[in-house]
Amino acid sequence: MTAEELIRLPDDSMCHELIKGELLTMSPPGDLHGAVTMNLMLLLGNYIKANNLGITVPEIGFKLETNPDTVLAPDTAFIAGDRVGARVPGYRLGPPDLAVEVMSQWDTMPRVARKTALWLELGAKSVWNVNPKKRTVEVNRADGYKRLFHETDELVDDTVPGFRVKVSEIFE
């Protein structure tokens, strides 16, 4: 399947992504996933806007590869100001600086690891895997840095300059 075919799929209330031309269909996320995603979107988005660092976007498709096409849609993403450019119809070309994936009850560790590796391989600087069940945030960066932040820790990642938040606030 191509990115053009993906964007023309009828609305079936499912979530779809494309990895190397292969369609992935996922159930809509649940209540806890939505609450955590919104909380993090507000914390991150307000900080980024207040400090004029770029933009934060929810669940948009990023076209990362062509022929075969790869289109991924993180729960939240950050694009630095110098990379924002003009808004376009359809999928955004290229990766965000930061992709945030909030794990749902249906996610498996192999799937999360595969997607994280793909984001980093295709140009994202950092991927945050947010686990509502364990109340943790795993930060993986393209430079090889990897750290698991627990509820009592303060989340810091230089991908978003100066951003700091207690992990517990993400899950409130």
Accessible surface in RSA format (square Angstrom, percent):
REM  Atomic radii and reference values for relative SASA: ProtOr
REM  Chains: A
REM  Algorithm: Lee & Richards
REM  Probe-radius: 1.40
REM  Slices: 20
REM RES _ NUM      All-atoms   Total-Side   Main-Chain    Non-polar    All polar
REM                ABS   REL    ABS   REL    ABS   REL    ABS   REL    ABS   REL
RES MET A   1    80.62  41.7  38.01  25.2  42.61 101.5  45.53  38.7  35.09  46.5
RES THR A   2    59.57  42.4  59.39  60.2   0.18   0.4  56.48  75.9   3.09   4.7
RES ALA A   3     2.34   2.2   1.98   3.1   0.37   0.8   2.22   3.1   0.12   0.3
RES GLU A   4    87.14  50.0  85.66  64.8   1.48   3.5  49.99  96.7  37.15  30.3
RES GLU A   5    81.50  46.8  76.56  57.9   4.94  11.8  24.91  48.2  56.59  46.2
RES LEU A   6    10.86   6.1   5.26   3.8   5.61  14.1   5.26   3.7   5.61  15.1
RES ILE A   7    86.83  49.4  62.49  46.6  24.35  58.7  65.44  47.1  21.39  58.0
RES ARG A   8   168.47  70.7 140.71  71.7  27.76  66.1  71.12  97.2  97.35  59.0
RES LEU A   9    56.19  31.3  37.73  27.0  18.46  46.4  38.97  27.4  17.22  46.3
RES PRO A  10   105.88  77.2  91.99  83.9  13.89  50.5 102.93  85.0   2.94  18.3
RES ASP A  11   144.46 101.2 102.55 102.1  41.91  99.1  46.77 110.1  97.68  97.4
RES ASP A  12    73.09  51.2  51.90  51.7  21.19  50.1  38.29  90.1  34.80  34.7
RES SER A  13    82.48  69.7  65.27  87.1  17.21  39.7  53.87 114.7  28.61  40.1
RES MET A  14    73.81  38.2  56.54  37.4  17.27  41.1  40.09  34.1  33.72  44.7
RES CYS A  15    48.26  36.5  42.90  47.8   5.36  12.6  20.56  52.1  27.70  29.9
RES HIS A  16    43.38  23.7  22.12  15.4  21.26  54.4  21.66  22.3  21.72  25.3
RES GLU A  17     5.08   2.9   5.01   3.8   0.06   0.2   3.71   7.2   1.37   1.1
RES LEU A  18     0.00   0.0   0.00   0.0   0.00   0.0   0.00   0.0   0.00   0.0
RES ILE A  19     8.85   5.0   7.41   5.5   1.44   3.5   7.41   5.3   1.44   3.9
RES LYS A  20    99.04  48.3  83.56  51.3  15.47  36.8  70.75  63.7  28.29  30.1
RES GLY A  21    15.44  19.0   0.00   N/A  15.44  19.0   7.22  19.8   8.21  18.4
RES GLU A  22    97.72  56.1  91.17  69.0   6.55  15.6  38.83  75.1  58.89  48.1
RES LEU A  23    65.16  36.3  42.94  30.7  22.22  55.9  42.94  30.2  22.22  59.8
RES LEU A  24    41.00  22.8  39.33  28.1   1.67   4.2  41.00  28.8   0.00   0.0
RES THR A  25    70.14  49.9  38.58  39.1  31.56  75.2  30.80  41.4  39.34  59.5
RES MET A  26    44.74  23.2  39.58  26.2   5.17  12.3  36.14  30.7   8.61  11.4
RES SER A  27    54.89  46.4  43.04  57.4  11.86  27.3  10.43  22.2  44.46  62.3
RES PRO A  28    59.69  43.5  54.74  49.9   4.95  18.0  54.74  45.2   4.95  30.8
RES PRO A  29    53.41  38.9  32.69  29.8  20.72  75.3  33.65  27.8  19.76 122.8
RES GLY A  30    24.88  30.7   0.00   N/A  24.88  30.7  21.84  59.9   3.03   6.8
RES ASP A  31   134.33  94.1 115.91 115.4  18.41  43.5  45.40 106.9  88.92  88.7
RES LEU A  32   106.83  59.5 100.22  71.7   6.61  16.6 103.36  72.6   3.46   9.3
RES HIS A  33    13.24   7.2  10.81   7.5   2.43   6.2   4.09   4.2   9.15  10.7
RES GLY A  34    34.06  42.0   0.00   N/A  34.06  42.0  29.35  80.5   4.71  10.5
RES ALA A  35    59.78  55.0  43.67  67.4  16.11  36.7  53.59  75.5   6.19  16.4
RES VAL A  36     3.88   2.6   3.23   2.9   0.65   1.6   3.88   3.4   0.00   0.0
RES THR A  37    17.71  12.6  17.47  17.7   0.23   0.6  17.71  23.8   0.00   0.0
RES MET A  38   113.80  58.9 112.00  74.1   1.80   4.3 107.55  91.4   6.25   8.3
RES ASN A  39    34.53  23.8  32.84  31.7   1.69   4.1   5.45  13.1  29.08  28.1
RES LEU A  40     0.37   0.2   0.37   0.3   0.00   0.0   0.37   0.3   0.00   0.0
RES MET A  41    34.47  17.8  33.06  21.9   1.41   3.4  32.98  28.0   1.49   2.0
RES LEU A  42    93.46  52.0  92.26  66.0   1.20   3.0  93.46  65.6   0.00   0.0
RES LEU A  43    50.68  28.2  42.72  30.6   7.96  20.0  45.84  32.2   4.84  13.0
RES LEU A  44     0.00   0.0   0.00   0.0   0.00   0.0   0.00   0.0   0.00   0.0
RES GLY A  45    14.66  18.1   0.00   N/A  14.66  18.1  12.01  33.0   2.65   5.9
RES ASN A  46    94.52  65.2  89.79  86.8   4.73  11.4  26.97  64.9  67.55  65.3
RES TYR A  47    56.85  26.5  51.11  29.1   5.73  14.9  44.71  33.6  12.14  15.0
RES ILE A  48     1.39   0.8   1.39   1.0   0.00   0.0   1.39   1.0   0.00   0.0
RES LYS A  49   170.02  82.9 155.38  95.3  14.63  34.8 102.20  92.0  67.81  72.2
RES ALA A  50    88.27  81.2  44.66  68.9  43.61  99.2  57.31  80.7  30.96  82.0
RES ASN A  51    70.67  48.7  51.01  49.3  19.66  47.3  11.71  28.2  58.95  57.0
RES ASN A  52   138.20  95.3 118.08 114.1  20.12  48.4  27.65  66.6 110.54 106.8
RES LEU A  53    41.24  23.0  32.92  23.6   8.32  20.9  35.78  25.1   5.46  14.7
RES GLY A  54    19.62  24.2   0.00   N/A  19.62  24.2   4.86  13.3  14.75  33.0
RES ILE A  55    34.50  19.6  31.00  23.1   3.50   8.4  34.50  24.8   0.00   0.0
RES THR A  56    25.04  17.8   4.36   4.4  20.68  49.3   4.06   5.5  20.98  31.7
RES VAL A  57     9.99   6.6   9.75   8.8   0.24   0.6   9.75   8.5   0.24   0.6
RES PRO A  58    74.67  54.4  69.53  63.4   5.14  18.7  69.53  57.4   5.14  31.9
RES GLU A  59    99.48  57.1  77.09  58.3  22.39  53.3  23.37  45.2  76.12  62.1
RES ILE A  60    60.37  34.4  55.76  41.5   4.61  11.1  60.02  43.2   0.35   0.9
RES GLY A  61    11.15  13.7   0.00   N/A  11.15  13.7   2.21   6.1   8.94  20.0
RES PHE A  62     0.00   0.0   0.00   0.0   0.00   0.0   0.00   0.0   0.00   0.0
RES LYS A  63    31.54  15.4  26.93  16.5   4.61  11.0   7.77   7.0  23.76  25.3
RES LEU A  64    23.31  13.0   0.00   0.0  23.31  58.6   1.98   1.4  21.33  57.4
RES GLU A  65    43.14  24.8  34.59  26.2   8.54  20.3  20.88  40.4  22.26  18.2
RES THR A  66    96.98  69.0  72.78  73.8  24.20  57.7  54.63  73.4  42.36  64.0
RES ASN A  67   134.47  92.7 110.77 107.0  23.70  57.1  22.44  54.0 112.03 108.3
RES PRO A  68    77.98  56.8  69.13  63.0   8.86  32.2  76.75  63.4   1.23   7.6
RES ASP A  69     7.58   5.3   6.32   6.3   1.26   3.0   0.42   1.0   7.15   7.1
RES THR A  70     0.00   0.0   0.00   0.0   0.00   0.0   0.00   0.0   0.00   0.0
RES VAL A  71     3.41   2.2   3.41   3.1   0.00   0.0   3.41   3.0   0.00   0.0
RES LEU A  72     0.00   0.0   0.00   0.0   0.00   0.0   0.00   0.0   0.00   0.0
RES ALA A  73    31.20  28.7  20.91  32.3  10.29  23.4  20.91  29.5  10.29  27.3
RES PRO A  74     0.55   0.4   0.55   0.5   0.00   0.0   0.55   0.5   0.00   0.0
RES ASP A  75    13.73   9.6  13.56  13.5   0.18   0.4   0.26   0.6  13.47  13.4
RES THR A  76     0.60   0.4   0.60   0.6   0.00   0.0   0.00   0.0   0.60   0.9
RES ALA A  77     0.28   0.3   0.28   0.4   0.00   0.0   0.28   0.4   0.00   0.0
RES PHE A  78     2.13   1.1   2.13   1.3   0.00   0.0   2.13   1.3   0.00   0.0
RES ILE A  79     0.83   0.5   0.83   0.6   0.00   0.0   0.83   0.6   0.00   0.0
RES ALA A  80    20.51  18.9  20.51  31.7   0.00   0.0  20.51  28.9   0.00   0.0
RES GLY A  81    41.90  51.7   0.00   N/A  41.90  51.7  22.52  61.8  19.38  43.4
RES ASP A  82   135.24  94.7  88.51  88.1  46.73 110.5  50.95 119.9  84.29  84.1
RES ARG A  83    93.60  39.3  72.63  37.0  20.97  49.9  40.33  55.1  53.27  32.3
RES VAL A  84    27.34  18.0  25.48  23.1   1.86   4.5  25.48  22.1   1.86   5.0
RES GLY A  85    61.73  76.1   0.00   N/A  61.73  76.1  43.85 120.3  17.88  40.0
RES ALA A  86    87.28  80.2  59.88  92.4  27.40  62.3  70.08  98.7  17.20  45.6
RES ARG A  87   155.32  65.2 130.05  66.3  25.28  60.2  67.40  92.1  87.92  53.3
RES VAL A  88    81.89  53.9  59.78  54.1  22.11  53.3  62.55  54.3  19.34  52.5
RES PRO A  89   133.14  97.0 106.80  97.4  26.33  95.7 119.39  98.6  13.75  85.4
RES GLY A  90    48.74  60.1   0.00   N/A  48.74  60.1  16.00  43.9  32.74  73.3
RES TYR A  91    45.88  21.4  35.35  20.1  10.53  27.4  28.28  21.3  17.60  21.7
RES ARG A  92    31.36  13.2  29.78  15.2   1.58   3.8  10.38  14.2  20.98  12.7
RES LEU A  93   136.57  76.1 114.66  82.0  21.91  55.1 114.90  80.7  21.67  58.3
RES GLY A  94    22.82  28.1   0.00   N/A  22.82  28.1  19.64  53.9   3.18   7.1
RES PRO A  95    23.67  17.3  21.62  19.7   2.05   7.5  21.62  17.9   2.05  12.8
RES PRO A  96     0.30   0.2   0.00   0.0   0.30   1.1   0.00   0.0   0.30   1.9
RES ASP A  97     2.52   1.8   1.84   1.8   0.68   1.6   1.66   3.9   0.86   0.9
RES LEU A  98     0.00   0.0   0.00   0.0   0.00   0.0   0.00   0.0   0.00   0.0
RES ALA A  99     0.00   0.0   0.00   0.0   0.00   0.0   0.00   0.0   0.00   0.0
RES VAL A 100     0.10   0.1   0.10   0.1   0.00   0.0   0.10   0.1   0.00   0.0
RES GLU A 101    20.89  12.0  20.89  15.8   0.00   0.0  11.82  22.9   9.07   7.4
RES VAL A 102     5.57   3.7   0.34   0.3   5.23  12.6   0.40   0.3   5.17  14.0
RES MET A 103    22.57  11.7  19.20  12.7   3.37   8.0  15.40  13.1   7.17   9.5
RES SER A 104    24.15  20.4  13.17  17.6  10.98  25.3   9.55  20.3  14.59  20.4
RES GLN A 105   135.32  75.7  93.54  68.4  41.78  99.5  57.18 121.7  78.14  59.3
RES TRP A 106   131.85  52.9 108.44  52.5  23.41  55.0  90.42  48.2  41.43  67.2
RES ASP A 107    35.42  24.8  16.44  16.4  18.98  44.9   0.30   0.7  35.12  35.0
RES THR A 108    74.17  52.8  69.27  70.2   4.90  11.7  66.45  89.3   7.72  11.7
RES MET A 109   118.37  61.3 114.41  75.7   3.96   9.4 105.66  89.8  12.71  16.8
RES PRO A 110   101.74  74.1  89.08  81.2  12.66  46.0  97.30  80.3   4.44  27.6
RES ARG A 111    72.50  30.4  66.18  33.7   6.32  15.1  50.52  69.0  21.98  13.3
RES VAL A 112    11.43   7.5   9.22   8.3   2.21   5.3  11.19   9.7   0.24   0.6
RES ALA A 113    61.00  56.1  50.70  78.2  10.30  23.4  57.22  80.6   3.78  10.0
RES ARG A 114   120.97  50.8 110.92  56.5  10.05  23.9  55.38  75.7  65.59  39.7
RES LYS A 115    15.82   7.7  15.66   9.6   0.16   0.4   8.24   7.4   7.58   8.1
RES THR A 116    12.40   8.8  11.97  12.1   0.43   1.0  11.35  15.2   1.06   1.6
RES ALA A 117    57.66  53.0  49.42  76.3   8.25  18.8  55.29  77.9   2.38   6.3
RES LEU A 118    12.02   6.7  10.96   7.8   1.06   2.7  11.67   8.2   0.35   0.9
RES TRP A 119     0.08   0.0   0.03   0.0   0.05   0.1   0.03   0.0   0.05   0.1
RES LEU A 120    38.42  21.4  27.43  19.6  10.99  27.6  27.83  19.5  10.59  28.5
RES GLU A 121   122.50  70.3  84.83  64.2  37.67  89.7  46.81  90.5  75.69  61.8
RES LEU A 122    31.64  17.6  18.02  12.9  13.62  34.2  22.93  16.1   8.70  23.4
RES GLY A 123    45.33  55.9   0.00   N/A  45.33  55.9  28.43  78.0  16.90  37.8
RES ALA A 124     0.96   0.9   0.00   0.0   0.96   2.2   0.00   0.0   0.96   2.5
RES LYS A 125   112.04  54.7 109.07  66.9   2.97   7.1  66.40  59.8  45.64  48.6
RES SER A 126     0.00   0.0   0.00   0.0   0.00   0.0   0.00   0.0   0.00   0.0
RES VAL A 127     0.00   0.0   0.00   0.0   0.00   0.0   0.00   0.0   0.00   0.0
RES TRP A 128     0.17   0.1   0.17   0.1   0.00   0.0   0.17   0.1   0.00   0.0
RES ASN A 129     6.60   4.6   4.91   4.7   1.70   4.1   3.36   8.1   3.24   3.1
RES VAL A 130     0.00   0.0   0.00   0.0   0.00   0.0   0.00   0.0   0.00   0.0
RES ASN A 131    19.72  13.6  19.72  19.1   0.00   0.0   3.38   8.1  16.35  15.8
RES PRO A 132    12.41   9.0   5.95   5.4   6.46  23.5   5.95   4.9   6.46  40.1
RES LYS A 133   186.81  91.1 158.56  97.3  28.26  67.3 107.05  96.4  79.76  85.0
RES LYS A 134   148.84  72.6 124.47  76.4  24.37  58.0  77.80  70.0  71.04  75.7
RES ARG A 135    85.20  35.8  85.00  43.3   0.20   0.5  31.44  43.0  53.76  32.6
RES THR A 136    11.25   8.0  11.25  11.4   0.00   0.0   6.62   8.9   4.63   7.0
RES VAL A 137     0.00   0.0   0.00   0.0   0.00   0.0   0.00   0.0   0.00   0.0
RES GLU A 138    40.50  23.3  40.34  30.5   0.16   0.4   7.14  13.8  33.36  27.2
RES VAL A 139     0.00   0.0   0.00   0.0   0.00   0.0   0.00   0.0   0.00   0.0
RES ASN A 140    12.23   8.4  12.20  11.8   0.02   0.1   2.79   6.7   9.44   9.1
RES ARG A 141    48.29  20.3  44.01  22.4   4.28  10.2   9.48  13.0  38.81  23.5
RES ALA A 142    64.48  59.3  32.24  49.7  32.24  73.3  35.26  49.7  29.22  77.4
RES ASP A 143   110.25  77.2  65.72  65.4  44.54 105.3  52.27 123.0  57.99  57.8
RES GLY A 144    63.67  78.5   0.00   N/A  63.67  78.5  38.89 106.7  24.78  55.5
RES TYR A 145    76.82  35.9  64.54  36.7  12.29  32.0  62.36  46.9  14.47  17.8
RES LYS A 146   135.40  66.1 107.15  65.7  28.25  67.3  53.79  48.4  81.60  86.9
RES ARG A 147   108.13  45.4 102.40  52.2   5.74  13.7  31.46  43.0  76.67  46.5
RES LEU A 148    83.65  46.6  69.40  49.6  14.25  35.8  69.40  48.7  14.25  38.3
RES PHE A 149     1.49   0.7   1.49   0.9   0.00   0.0   1.49   0.9   0.00   0.0
RES HIS A 150    92.77  50.7  92.77  64.5   0.00   0.0  60.84  62.7  31.92  37.1
RES GLU A 151    59.51  34.2  58.10  44.0   1.41   3.4  17.20  33.3  42.31  34.5
RES THR A 152   116.67  83.0  96.35  97.7  20.32  48.4  76.76 103.1  39.91  60.3
RES ASP A 153    36.41  25.5  31.71  31.6   4.70  11.1   5.67  13.3  30.74  30.7
RES GLU A 154    75.19  43.2  63.53  48.1  11.67  27.8  20.97  40.6  54.22  44.3
RES LEU A 155     0.01   0.0   0.01   0.0   0.00   0.0   0.01   0.0   0.00   0.0
RES VAL A 156    43.98  28.9  39.82  36.1   4.16  10.0  39.82  34.6   4.16  11.3
RES ASP A 157     2.18   1.5   0.00   0.0   2.18   5.2   1.10   2.6   1.08   1.1
RES ASP A 158   110.95  77.7  96.98  96.5  13.97  33.0  31.52  74.2  79.43  79.2
RES THR A 159    19.37  13.8   3.10   3.1  16.27  38.8   7.64  10.3  11.72  17.7
RES VAL A 160     0.37   0.2   0.11   0.1   0.26   0.6   0.11   0.1   0.26   0.7
RES PRO A 161    72.02  52.5  65.01  59.3   7.01  25.5  69.36  57.3   2.66  16.5
RES GLY A 162    59.02  72.8   0.00   N/A  59.02  72.8  35.20  96.6  23.81  53.3
RES PHE A 163     6.38   3.2   5.64   3.5   0.73   1.9   5.64   3.4   0.73   2.1
RES ARG A 164   143.10  60.1 118.35  60.3  24.75  58.9  40.96  56.0 102.14  61.9
RES VAL A 165     9.73   6.4   5.64   5.1   4.09   9.9   9.73   8.5   0.00   0.0
RES LYS A 166    99.03  48.3  97.91  60.1   1.11   2.7  52.27  47.0  46.76  49.8
RES VAL A 167     0.00   0.0   0.00   0.0   0.00   0.0   0.00   0.0   0.00   0.0
RES SER A 168    26.09  22.0  26.09  34.8   0.00   0.0  18.12  38.6   7.97  11.2
RES GLU A 169    64.90  37.3  62.45  47.2   2.46   5.8  14.71  28.5  50.19  41.0
RES ILE A 170     0.26   0.1   0.00   0.0   0.26   0.6   0.00   0.0   0.26   0.7
RES PHE A 171    21.19  10.6   2.38   1.5  18.82  49.0   3.19   1.9  18.00  51.5
RES GLU A 172   153.92  88.4  95.97  72.6  57.96 138.0  70.87 137.1  83.05  67.8
END  Absolute sums over single chains surface
CHAIN  1 A     8984.1       6965.9       2018.2       5193.1       3791.0
END  Absolute sums over all chains
TOTAL          8984.1       6965.9       2018.2       5193.1       3791.0
